[in-house]
């Protein structure tokens, strides 16, 4: 290859090294192939020990990217043509070089589409063919990429969830997300895929759960998928020290039982998270506590008292979020036939404090003679600073 091509190759190669510096958690592979006639010879570029090892007829360690780029250029320029590739999750970038041209190509690395006759004709956020590895690991699909019949509803719920929350992440370049009471972390894994592969938003995920077993399972899934930007911690949510982790940009919690939802919301409020997304579950805390003679005739039957308890508990949570400067919306994110606990509370931080909402919240506490867990775990002094 002409020596004059070396400068162009070095320039484009520098872009690959910059990609690694910006997104090390999404790195998959880095290497090159050189050709002499019809013969192909392969080499690799491996990040390690704050440098790079270039392997081609032996290993050479270089302590910085400029030296590594020069080494690769010296190797490839000696051959008729070369292909240098840098692969990160979902994308493969290639430099193709010969005597006439040096050009850069980018292409997706996912497999071909799979037609599913049981799904409506629409474009899903999490494509069955593009996210094949993810969906198989999570149990949505078979090894052949076919959606399992018993997971069709869950797949549609997952897509609906992203529909409802995607506006919270528009315009972001980097995020820290904490999944409280993460359980099997299905939606964290789905969000991780969608935020990077579809939106190119660099995200650090932390999943927290009290169960050692579920944390171990989530760690295993992350390892299998190569999701090195995810970590999972076994811990009681009530024991989280605010200084233990970097302050989150978003807190999510789906189907955290009873006051675990309040712990998650409170953690988000205390840390001034820009977004809080919760699907509450198992409302027990206030069931035997709330008192209001004005509604006593309406809740004398146990079933009605339980239903009103659900409404009261979530309404107090929303009022607290609003008092702390959040704009809140509440929607059903899936059919009640799938699960009766299908209320999604979506909160976006827009102000430091809302005095009117605070007054409404305090007045409601007095009317029903309660001190809910959301008050305990949000710690009001963080809302007024």
C-alpha positions as CSV (number, residue, x, y, z in Angstrom):
1,X,0.0,0.0,0.0
2,X,1.2,3.5,-0.7
3,X,2.9,5.2,2.2
4,X,0.8,8.3,1.5
5,X,-2.3,6.5,2.8
6,X,-0.8,6.2,6.3
7,X,-1.9,9.7,7.4
8,X,-5.5,9.1,6.4
9,X,-5.5,5.7,8.2
10,X,-4.0,7.2,11.3
11,X,-6.6,10.0,11.3
12,X,-9.6,7.6,11.1
13,X,-8.0,5.2,13.6
14,X,-7.7,8.0,16.1
15,X,-11.5,8.2,15.9
16,X,-11.8,4.6,16.9
17,X,-9.5,5.1,19.9
18,X,-11.6,8.1,20.9
19,X,-14.7,6.0,20.8
20,X,-13.1,3.6,23.2
21,X,-12.2,6.4,25.6
22,X,-15.7,7.8,25.5
23,X,-17.6,4.5,25.7
24,X,-15.4,1.8,27.3
25,X,-18.5,0.0,28.8
26,X,-19.9,-0.6,25.3
27,X,-16.7,-2.0,23.8
28,X,-16.9,-5.4,22.1
29,X,-13.8,-5.9,19.8
30,X,-11.0,-4.0,18.1
31,X,-8.8,-5.5,15.4
32,X,-7.7,-5.6,11.8
33,X,-7.2,-7.9,8.7
34,X,-4.5,-7.3,6.1
35,X,-4.3,-8.9,2.7
36,X,-1.5,-9.9,0.5
37,X,-3.0,-11.1,-2.7
38,X,-5.7,-13.6,-1.7
39,X,-4.1,-14.3,1.7
40,X,-5.6,-12.8,4.9
41,X,-3.7,-12.2,8.1
42,X,-5.5,-11.0,11.3
43,X,-4.5,-8.9,14.3
44,X,-6.1,-7.6,17.4
45,X,-5.9,-4.4,19.5
46,X,-6.7,-5.1,23.1
47,X,-7.2,-2.4,25.8
48,X,-5.5,-3.3,29.0
49,X,-3.5,-1.8,31.8
50,X,-4.3,1.8,30.7
51,X,-2.7,1.0,27.3
52,X,-3.2,-1.3,24.3
53,X,-1.7,-4.5,23.3
54,X,-1.3,-5.0,19.5
55,X,-1.1,-8.6,18.6
56,X,0.2,-9.5,15.1
57,X,2.9,-12.1,14.8
58,X,3.6,-11.4,18.5
59,X,2.3,-9.0,21.2
60,X,3.5,-5.5,21.6
61,X,2.2,-3.4,24.5
62,X,1.8,0.4,23.9
63,X,1.0,2.7,26.8
64,X,-1.0,5.2,24.8
65,X,-3.4,5.3,21.8
66,X,-1.1,7.4,19.6
67,X,1.7,4.8,19.9
68,X,-0.8,2.0,19.3
69,X,-2.2,3.8,16.2
70,X,1.3,4.3,14.8
71,X,2.1,0.6,15.4
72,X,-1.1,-0.6,13.6
73,X,-0.4,1.9,10.7
74,X,3.1,0.5,10.3
75,X,1.7,-3.0,10.0
76,X,-1.2,-2.4,7.6
77,X,0.7,-0.1,5.2
78,X,3.0,-3.0,4.4
79,X,0.2,-5.0,2.7
80,X,-2.0,-4.6,-0.4
81,X,-5.1,-3.6,1.5
82,X,-6.5,-3.7,5.0
83,X,-9.7,-3.6,7.0
84,X,-9.5,-2.1,10.5
85,X,-12.6,-2.5,12.7
86,X,-13.9,-1.2,15.9
87,X,-17.1,-2.9,17.3
88,X,-19.3,-1.7,20.1
89,X,-22.7,-2.9,21.1
90,X,-24.9,-2.9,18.1
91,X,-22.5,-1.1,15.7
92,X,-19.4,-2.1,13.7
93,X,-17.2,0.7,12.3
94,X,-14.6,-0.2,9.6
95,X,-11.7,1.5,7.9
96,X,-11.1,0.0,4.4
97,X,-7.8,1.0,2.9
98,X,-5.9,0.2,-0.3
99,X,-3.7,2.1,-2.8
100,X,-6.6,4.2,-4.1
101,X,-8.9,4.9,-1.2
102,X,-9.3,5.1,2.6
103,X,-12.9,5.1,3.7
104,X,-15.0,4.5,6.8
105,X,-18.1,2.4,6.9
106,X,-20.6,1.9,9.7
107,X,-23.1,-0.9,10.0
108,X,-25.4,-2.6,12.5
109,X,-24.3,-6.0,13.8
110,X,-27.8,-7.5,14.4
111,X,-29.3,-10.4,12.6
112,X,-32.0,-10.4,9.9
113,X,-35.7,-9.7,10.7
114,X,-38.0,-12.4,12.1
115,X,-41.6,-12.1,11.0
116,X,-44.1,-12.7,13.8
117,X,-47.6,-13.3,12.7
118,X,-49.0,-12.9,16.2
119,X,-47.9,-9.3,16.5
120,X,-49.6,-6.2,15.1
121,X,-47.9,-4.5,12.2
122,X,-46.0,-1.8,14.0
123,X,-42.5,-0.7,14.7
124,X,-41.4,-1.8,18.2
125,X,-38.8,0.0,20.3
126,X,-37.2,-3.3,21.0
127,X,-36.9,-5.1,17.7
128,X,-37.2,-8.9,17.8
129,X,-34.4,-9.3,15.3
130,X,-32.1,-6.5,16.4
131,X,-32.4,-7.3,20.1
132,X,-32.3,-11.1,19.6
133,X,-29.6,-11.8,22.2
134,X,-31.2,-9.6,24.8
135,X,-34.7,-11.0,24.4
136,X,-33.4,-14.6,24.5
137,X,-31.4,-13.9,27.7
138,X,-34.5,-12.4,29.3
139,X,-36.7,-15.4,28.2
140,X,-38.9,-13.5,25.7
141,X,-37.8,-15.6,22.7
142,X,-36.6,-19.0,21.8
143,X,-33.0,-19.6,20.7
144,X,-34.2,-19.2,17.1
145,X,-35.5,-15.7,17.8
146,X,-39.2,-16.6,17.9
147,X,-41.3,-14.8,20.5
148,X,-42.7,-17.2,23.0
149,X,-46.5,-17.3,23.1
150,X,-46.6,-16.8,26.9
151,X,-44.4,-13.7,26.5
152,X,-46.4,-11.8,23.8
153,X,-48.3,-9.7,26.5
154,X,-45.1,-9.0,28.3
155,X,-43.3,-7.9,25.1
156,X,-46.2,-5.5,24.4
157,X,-46.1,-4.2,27.9
158,X,-42.4,-3.6,27.6
159,X,-42.9,-1.6,24.4
160,X,-45.7,0.4,26.0
161,X,-43.4,1.2,29.0
162,X,-40.9,2.8,26.7
163,X,-43.6,4.7,24.9
164,X,-44.6,6.3,28.1
165,X,-41.2,7.2,29.5
166,X,-39.1,8.0,26.4
167,X,-39.8,11.8,26.6
168,X,-37.9,11.9,29.9
169,X,-34.6,11.1,28.2
170,X,-34.9,13.3,25.1
171,X,-31.7,15.3,24.5
172,X,-29.6,13.5,27.1
173,X,-26.1,12.3,26.4
174,X,-25.2,10.6,29.6
175,X,-27.4,9.2,32.4
176,X,-27.1,7.5,35.8
177,X,-30.2,5.3,36.5
178,X,-30.9,3.4,39.8
179,X,-33.4,0.6,39.7
180,X,-34.8,0.2,43.3
181,X,-36.1,-3.2,44.3
182,X,-34.9,-4.3,40.8
183,X,-35.9,-8.0,41.1
184,X,-35.0,-9.7,37.9
185,X,-34.3,-6.3,36.3
186,X,-36.1,-7.0,33.1
187,X,-36.9,-3.3,32.4
188,X,-33.4,-2.2,33.3
189,X,-31.9,-4.5,30.8
190,X,-34.5,-3.4,28.2
191,X,-33.8,0.3,28.9
192,X,-30.0,-0.3,28.8
193,X,-30.4,-1.8,25.3
194,X,-32.8,1.0,24.1
195,X,-30.9,3.9,25.5
196,X,-27.6,2.8,23.8
197,X,-28.5,0.9,20.7
198,X,-31.4,3.1,19.7
199,X,-30.6,6.5,21.3
200,X,-26.8,6.4,21.8
201,X,-27.1,7.7,25.4
202,X,-24.3,6.5,27.6
203,X,-25.9,5.2,30.8
204,X,-24.7,3.8,34.1
205,X,-27.2,1.4,35.7
206,X,-27.3,0.4,39.3
207,X,-29.8,-2.3,40.5
208,X,-30.5,-2.7,44.2
209,X,-32.5,-5.5,45.7
210,X,-32.6,-7.2,49.1
211,X,-32.7,-10.7,47.5
212,X,-29.2,-12.3,47.1
213,X,-30.6,-14.7,44.5
214,X,-32.2,-12.1,42.2
215,X,-29.0,-10.0,42.4
216,X,-26.9,-13.0,41.4
217,X,-29.3,-13.7,38.5
218,X,-29.1,-10.1,37.3
219,X,-25.3,-10.1,37.5
220,X,-25.2,-13.4,35.4
221,X,-27.5,-11.9,32.7
222,X,-25.3,-8.7,32.5
223,X,-22.2,-10.8,32.1
224,X,-23.8,-13.0,29.5
225,X,-24.9,-10.0,27.5
226,X,-21.6,-8.1,27.9
227,X,-23.4,-5.2,29.6
228,X,-20.5,-3.9,31.7
229,X,-22.2,-0.6,32.4
230,X,-24.6,-2.4,34.8
231,X,-23.9,-3.3,38.4
232,X,-26.2,-5.0,40.9
233,X,-26.0,-4.6,44.7
234,X,-27.7,-6.6,47.4
235,X,-29.1,-4.2,50.0
236,X,-32.2,-3.2,51.9
237,X,-33.6,0.0,50.3
238,X,-34.2,1.5,53.7
239,X,-30.5,1.3,54.4
240,X,-29.2,3.2,51.3
241,X,-26.8,5.9,52.3
242,X,-27.3,8.9,49.9
243,X,-23.5,9.3,49.7
244,X,-23.0,5.6,48.8
245,X,-23.6,6.1,45.1
246,X,-23.4,9.0,42.7
247,X,-26.6,11.0,42.6
248,X,-29.0,9.4,40.1
249,X,-30.5,11.2,37.1
250,X,-33.4,8.8,37.2
251,X,-34.9,6.4,39.7
252,X,-37.1,3.5,38.6
253,X,-39.1,1.0,40.6
254,X,-41.6,-1.4,39.2
255,X,-43.9,-3.5,41.4
256,X,-41.9,-2.8,44.6
257,X,-44.1,-4.1,47.4
258,X,-45.9,-1.7,49.7
259,X,-43.5,0.8,51.3
260,X,-40.6,-0.3,49.1
261,X,-42.1,2.0,46.5
262,X,-41.9,4.9,49.0
263,X,-38.3,4.0,49.7
264,X,-37.6,4.3,46.0
265,X,-39.5,7.5,45.6
266,X,-37.9,9.0,48.7
267,X,-34.4,8.1,47.4
268,X,-35.1,9.9,44.2
269,X,-36.5,13.0,46.0
270,X,-33.6,13.2,48.5
271,X,-31.1,13.1,45.6
272,X,-33.1,15.5,43.4
273,X,-33.4,12.9,40.6
274,X,-34.5,14.5,37.4
275,X,-37.0,11.7,36.8
276,X,-38.8,9.2,39.0
277,X,-40.7,6.3,37.4
278,X,-42.7,3.9,39.7
279,X,-45.4,1.2,39.3
280,X,-46.6,0.7,42.9
281,X,-47.7,-2.6,44.2
282,X,-49.3,-4.2,47.3
283,X,-50.7,-1.1,49.1
284,X,-50.8,-2.2,52.8
285,X,-49.3,0.5,54.9
286,X,-52.3,2.8,55.4
287,X,-55.1,0.2,55.2
288,X,-55.8,0.1,58.9
289,X,-54.6,3.6,59.7
290,X,-56.5,6.1,57.7
291,X,-59.5,7.7,59.5
292,X,-62.0,10.2,58.2
293,X,-65.6,10.3,59.5
294,X,-66.8,12.0,56.3
295,X,-66.1,8.9,54.2
296,X,-66.8,6.3,56.9
297,X,-70.1,5.2,55.2
298,X,-68.3,4.7,51.9
299,X,-65.6,2.4,53.2
300,X,-67.5,0.3,55.8
301,X,-67.1,-2.7,53.5
302,X,-63.6,-4.2,53.4
303,X,-63.3,-4.3,49.7
304,X,-64.2,-0.6,49.3
305,X,-61.8,0.3,52.2
306,X,-59.0,-1.5,50.4
307,X,-59.7,0.2,47.1
308,X,-59.9,3.6,48.7
309,X,-56.6,2.8,50.5
310,X,-54.9,2.2,47.1
311,X,-56.2,5.6,45.8
312,X,-55.2,7.4,49.0
313,X,-51.7,6.0,49.2
314,X,-50.9,6.8,45.6
315,X,-52.5,10.2,45.7
316,X,-50.4,11.1,48.8
317,X,-47.3,9.9,46.9
318,X,-48.2,12.2,43.9
319,X,-48.9,15.2,46.1
320,X,-45.5,14.7,47.8
321,X,-43.7,14.5,44.5
322,X,-45.5,17.7,43.4
323,X,-44.6,19.5,46.6
324,X,-41.0,18.7,46.0
325,X,-41.1,20.3,42.5
326,X,-42.0,17.4,40.2
327,X,-44.5,17.5,37.4
328,X,-46.4,14.2,37.7
329,X,-48.5,12.2,35.3
330,X,-50.3,8.9,36.1
331,X,-51.4,6.4,33.5
332,X,-52.3,2.8,33.1
333,X,-49.4,1.3,31.3
334,X,-51.0,-2.0,30.5
335,X,-54.4,-3.7,30.6
336,X,-55.9,-4.4,34.0
337,X,-56.5,-7.9,32.6
338,X,-52.8,-8.4,32.6
339,X,-52.2,-7.1,36.1
340,X,-54.5,-5.0,38.4
341,X,-51.4,-3.1,39.6
342,X,-50.8,-1.3,36.4
343,X,-50.6,2.4,37.5
344,X,-47.4,4.1,36.2
345,X,-46.4,7.3,38.1
346,X,-44.0,9.4,36.1
347,X,-42.4,12.4,37.7
348,X,-40.1,15.0,36.1
349,X,-38.2,17.6,38.2
350,X,-39.2,21.1,37.1
351,X,-38.8,23.2,40.2
352,X,-37.3,23.2,43.7
353,X,-40.5,23.4,45.6
354,X,-44.3,23.8,45.1
355,X,-45.9,25.6,48.0
356,X,-49.5,25.0,46.9
357,X,-49.0,21.3,46.5
358,X,-47.2,21.2,49.9
359,X,-50.2,22.8,51.5
360,X,-52.6,20.4,49.8
361,X,-50.4,17.5,50.9
362,X,-50.3,18.6,54.6
363,X,-54.1,19.2,54.7
364,X,-54.8,15.7,53.3
365,X,-52.5,14.2,55.9
366,X,-54.6,15.9,58.6
367,X,-57.9,14.9,57.1
368,X,-57.0,11.2,57.1
369,X,-54.8,11.3,60.2
370,X,-51.9,9.5,58.6
371,X,-48.1,9.8,58.5
372,X,-47.2,7.8,55.3
373,X,-43.9,6.2,54.5
374,X,-43.3,8.6,51.6
375,X,-43.0,11.4,54.2
376,X,-40.5,9.4,56.2
377,X,-38.3,8.3,53.3
378,X,-38.3,11.6,51.3
379,X,-37.2,13.7,54.3
380,X,-38.9,17.1,53.8
381,X,-35.8,19.2,54.4
382,X,-34.4,18.1,51.1
383,X,-37.4,19.6,49.3
384,X,-37.1,23.1,50.7
385,X,-33.4,23.9,50.2
